[in-house]
Amino acid sequence: MRRRLMPLGVVLVTLFLFSCTKESTEPPTRRFISFQMDGIPYVTELNSALLFLPTSPDPQYNFSALHATAVNEGGTRTVLSLRSEEAELKPGTYNSTKAGNTFDVLLLQQGNQLTADDQTGNMTFTIRAKSDSTIEGGFAGTVIDAFGDTRTITKGAFRIVYTSY
């Protein structure tokens, strides 16, 4: 009887130890810009991101600006730029109709660049969360290429880990 209880005890102790693993409180490390364009999904991994902090005493230039570039192996490059009208980039809604808020998609394989900025297209960006060096949010709208063709962007999402300057 003892010979049967010993292996069973070892199995139970092992299961108990593996079930008591500590949950990680570390934030997710994946950094990306993803979206669907006309229903086709695109995911680009963050290459660089800078948050420029206000340095001028002049209120006209007292704003923050975020610039993030992401690429993928398929030849897609995305650039997302947001500019606050205040000294700090805060959670909220930003629109490409304001200068400094842009979204560019370069499709290298197709040789096509599509843009939403204050001159063309229309994109709405939402910052849902901002922490020490991470900004998360989403976006949706339209981008336009050099020929005037409009494409629809939906289900846009981003997690940007930035460096401040």
Contacts in CASP RR format, 6 or more apart in sequence:
PFRMAT RR
TARGET T0000
AUTHOR 0000-0000-0000
METHOD contacts of the structure
MODEL  1
MRRRLMPLGVVLVTLFLFSCTKESTEPPTRRFISFQMDGIPYVTELNSAL
LFLPTSPDPQYNFSALHATAVNEGGTRTVLSLRSEEAELKPGTYNSTKAG
NTFDVLLLQQGNQLTADDQTGNMTFTIRAKSDSTIEGGFAGTVIDAFGDT
RTITKGAFRIVYTSY
27 131 0 8 1.000
27 134 0 8 1.000
28 159 0 8 1.000
30 159 0 8 1.000
31 45 0 8 1.000
31 46 0 8 1.000
31 49 0 8 1.000
31 70 0 8 1.000
31 159 0 8 1.000
31 160 0 8 1.000
31 161 0 8 1.000
32 43 0 8 1.000
32 44 0 8 1.000
32 45 0 8 1.000
32 46 0 8 1.000
32 70 0 8 1.000
32 157 0 8 1.000
32 158 0 8 1.000
32 159 0 8 1.000
33 43 0 8 1.000
33 44 0 8 1.000
33 46 0 8 1.000
33 68 0 8 1.000
33 70 0 8 1.000
33 78 0 8 1.000
33 80 0 8 1.000
33 156 0 8 1.000
33 157 0 8 1.000
33 158 0 8 1.000
33 160 0 8 1.000
34 41 0 8 1.000
34 42 0 8 1.000
34 43 0 8 1.000
34 44 0 8 1.000
34 155 0 8 1.000
34 156 0 8 1.000
34 157 0 8 1.000
34 158 0 8 1.000
35 41 0 8 1.000
35 42 0 8 1.000
35 78 0 8 1.000
35 139 0 8 1.000
35 153 0 8 1.000
35 154 0 8 1.000
35 155 0 8 1.000
35 156 0 8 1.000
35 157 0 8 1.000
36 42 0 8 1.000
36 153 0 8 1.000
36 154 0 8 1.000
36 155 0 8 1.000
36 156 0 8 1.000
37 105 0 8 1.000
37 114 0 8 1.000
37 143 0 8 1.000
37 151 0 8 1.000
37 152 0 8 1.000
37 153 0 8 1.000
38 151 0 8 1.000
38 152 0 8 1.000
39 152 0 8 1.000
39 154 0 8 1.000
41 155 0 8 1.000
42 72 0 8 1.000
42 76 0 8 1.000
42 78 0 8 1.000
42 105 0 8 1.000
43 72 0 8 1.000
44 70 0 8 1.000
44 71 0 8 1.000
44 72 0 8 1.000
44 76 0 8 1.000
44 77 0 8 1.000
44 78 0 8 1.000
45 70 0 8 1.000
45 71 0 8 1.000
45 72 0 8 1.000
46 68 0 8 1.000
46 69 0 8 1.000
46 70 0 8 1.000
46 159 0 8 1.000
46 160 0 8 1.000
46 161 0 8 1.000
47 69 0 8 1.000
47 70 0 8 1.000
47 71 0 8 1.000
48 68 0 8 1.000
48 69 0 8 1.000
49 66 0 8 1.000
49 67 0 8 1.000
49 68 0 8 1.000
49 69 0 8 1.000
49 160 0 8 1.000
49 161 0 8 1.000
49 162 0 8 1.000
49 163 0 8 1.000
50 66 0 8 1.000
50 67 0 8 1.000
50 68 0 8 1.000
50 162 0 8 1.000
50 163 0 8 1.000
50 164 0 8 1.000
50 165 0 8 1.000
51 64 0 8 1.000
51 65 0 8 1.000
51 66 0 8 1.000
51 89 0 8 1.000
51 135 0 8 1.000
51 162 0 8 1.000
51 163 0 8 1.000
51 164 0 8 1.000
51 165 0 8 1.000
52 64 0 8 1.000
52 65 0 8 1.000
52 66 0 8 1.000
52 67 0 8 1.000
52 164 0 8 1.000
52 165 0 8 1.000
53 64 0 8 1.000
53 87 0 8 1.000
53 164 0 8 1.000
53 165 0 8 1.000
54 61 0 8 1.000
54 62 0 8 1.000
54 63 0 8 1.000
54 64 0 8 1.000
54 87 0 8 1.000
56 62 0 8 1.000
62 86 0 8 1.000
62 87 0 8 1.000
63 83 0 8 1.000
63 84 0 8 1.000
63 85 0 8 1.000
63 86 0 8 1.000
63 87 0 8 1.000
64 83 0 8 1.000
64 84 0 8 1.000
64 86 0 8 1.000
64 87 0 8 1.000
64 88 0 8 1.000
64 89 0 8 1.000
65 81 0 8 1.000
65 82 0 8 1.000
65 83 0 8 1.000
65 84 0 8 1.000
65 89 0 8 1.000
65 100 0 8 1.000
66 80 0 8 1.000
66 81 0 8 1.000
66 82 0 8 1.000
66 83 0 8 1.000
66 89 0 8 1.000
66 135 0 8 1.000
66 160 0 8 1.000
66 162 0 8 1.000
67 79 0 8 1.000
67 80 0 8 1.000
67 81 0 8 1.000
68 79 0 8 1.000
68 80 0 8 1.000
68 81 0 8 1.000
68 158 0 8 1.000
68 160 0 8 1.000
68 162 0 8 1.000
69 77 0 8 1.000
69 78 0 8 1.000
69 79 0 8 1.000
70 77 0 8 1.000
70 78 0 8 1.000
70 79 0 8 1.000
70 80 0 8 1.000
71 77 0 8 1.000
71 78 0 8 1.000
74 108 0 8 1.000
74 109 0 8 1.000
75 107 0 8 1.000
75 108 0 8 1.000
75 109 0 8 1.000
76 105 0 8 1.000
76 106 0 8 1.000
76 107 0 8 1.000
76 108 0 8 1.000
77 104 0 8 1.000
77 105 0 8 1.000
77 106 0 8 1.000
77 108 0 8 1.000
78 103 0 8 1.000
78 104 0 8 1.000
78 105 0 8 1.000
78 106 0 8 1.000
79 102 0 8 1.000
79 103 0 8 1.000
79 104 0 8 1.000
79 106 0 8 1.000
80 102 0 8 1.000
80 103 0 8 1.000
80 125 0 8 1.000
80 139 0 8 1.000
80 158 0 8 1.000
80 160 0 8 1.000
81 100 0 8 1.000
81 101 0 8 1.000
81 102 0 8 1.000
81 103 0 8 1.000
82 89 0 8 1.000
82 94 0 8 1.000
82 100 0 8 1.000
82 101 0 8 1.000
82 125 0 8 1.000
82 127 0 8 1.000
83 89 0 8 1.000
83 94 0 8 1.000
83 98 0 8 1.000
83 99 0 8 1.000
83 100 0 8 1.000
83 101 0 8 1.000
84 90 0 8 1.000
84 94 0 8 1.000
85 98 0 8 1.000
89 127 0 8 1.000
89 130 0 8 1.000
89 135 0 8 1.000
90 127 0 8 1.000
90 130 0 8 1.000
91 127 0 8 1.000
91 128 0 8 1.000
91 129 0 8 1.000
91 130 0 8 1.000
92 126 0 8 1.000
92 127 0 8 1.000
92 128 0 8 1.000
93 124 0 8 1.000
93 125 0 8 1.000
93 126 0 8 1.000
94 101 0 8 1.000
94 124 0 8 1.000
94 125 0 8 1.000
94 126 0 8 1.000
94 127 0 8 1.000
95 101 0 8 1.000
95 122 0 8 1.000
95 123 0 8 1.000
95 124 0 8 1.000
95 125 0 8 1.000
96 102 0 8 1.000
96 103 0 8 1.000
96 116 0 8 1.000
96 117 0 8 1.000
96 118 0 8 1.000
96 121 0 8 1.000
96 122 0 8 1.000
96 123 0 8 1.000
96 124 0 8 1.000
96 125 0 8 1.000
97 118 0 8 1.000
97 122 0 8 1.000
98 118 0 8 1.000
99 117 0 8 1.000
99 118 0 8 1.000
100 117 0 8 1.000
100 118 0 8 1.000
101 117 0 8 1.000
101 118 0 8 1.000
101 123 0 8 1.000
101 125 0 8 1.000
102 115 0 8 1.000
102 116 0 8 1.000
102 117 0 8 1.000
102 118 0 8 1.000
102 123 0 8 1.000
103 115 0 8 1.000
103 116 0 8 1.000
103 117 0 8 1.000
103 123 0 8 1.000
103 125 0 8 1.000
103 139 0 8 1.000
103 143 0 8 1.000
103 153 0 8 1.000
104 113 0 8 1.000
104 114 0 8 1.000
104 115 0 8 1.000
104 116 0 8 1.000
104 143 0 8 1.000
105 113 0 8 1.000
105 114 0 8 1.000
105 115 0 8 1.000
105 143 0 8 1.000
106 112 0 8 1.000
106 113 0 8 1.000
107 113 0 8 1.000
107 114 0 8 1.000
112 145 0 8 1.000
113 145 0 8 1.000
113 146 0 8 1.000
114 143 0 8 1.000
114 144 0 8 1.000
114 145 0 8 1.000
114 151 0 8 1.000
115 121 0 8 1.000
115 143 0 8 1.000
115 144 0 8 1.000
115 145 0 8 1.000
116 122 0 8 1.000
116 123 0 8 1.000
116 141 0 8 1.000
116 142 0 8 1.000
116 143 0 8 1.000
116 144 0 8 1.000
116 153 0 8 1.000
120 144 0 8 1.000
121 141 0 8 1.000
121 142 0 8 1.000
121 143 0 8 1.000
121 144 0 8 1.000
121 150 0 8 1.000
122 141 0 8 1.000
122 142 0 8 1.000
123 139 0 8 1.000
123 140 0 8 1.000
123 141 0 8 1.000
123 142 0 8 1.000
123 143 0 8 1.000
123 153 0 8 1.000
124 139 0 8 1.000
124 140 0 8 1.000
124 141 0 8 1.000
125 137 0 8 1.000
125 138 0 8 1.000
125 139 0 8 1.000
126 137 0 8 1.000
126 138 0 8 1.000
126 139 0 8 1.000
127 135 0 8 1.000
127 136 0 8 1.000
127 137 0 8 1.000
128 136 0 8 1.000
128 137 0 8 1.000
128 138 0 8 1.000
129 135 0 8 1.000
129 136 0 8 1.000
129 137 0 8 1.000
130 136 0 8 1.000
133 161 0 8 1.000
133 162 0 8 1.000
133 163 0 8 1.000
133 164 0 8 1.000
134 159 0 8 1.000
134 160 0 8 1.000
134 161 0 8 1.000
134 162 0 8 1.000
135 158 0 8 1.000
135 159 0 8 1.000
135 160 0 8 1.000
135 162 0 8 1.000
136 157 0 8 1.000
136 158 0 8 1.000
136 159 0 8 1.000
136 160 0 8 1.000
137 157 0 8 1.000
137 158 0 8 1.000
137 159 0 8 1.000
138 156 0 8 1.000
138 157 0 8 1.000
138 158 0 8 1.000
139 153 0 8 1.000
139 156 0 8 1.000
139 157 0 8 1.000
139 158 0 8 1.000
140 153 0 8 1.000
140 154 0 8 1.000
140 155 0 8 1.000
140 156 0 8 1.000
141 152 0 8 1.000
141 153 0 8 1.000
141 154 0 8 1.000
142 150 0 8 1.000
142 151 0 8 1.000
142 152 0 8 1.000
142 153 0 8 1.000
143 150 0 8 1.000
143 151 0 8 1.000
143 153 0 8 1.000
144 150 0 8 1.000
144 151 0 8 1.000
145 151 0 8 1.000
END
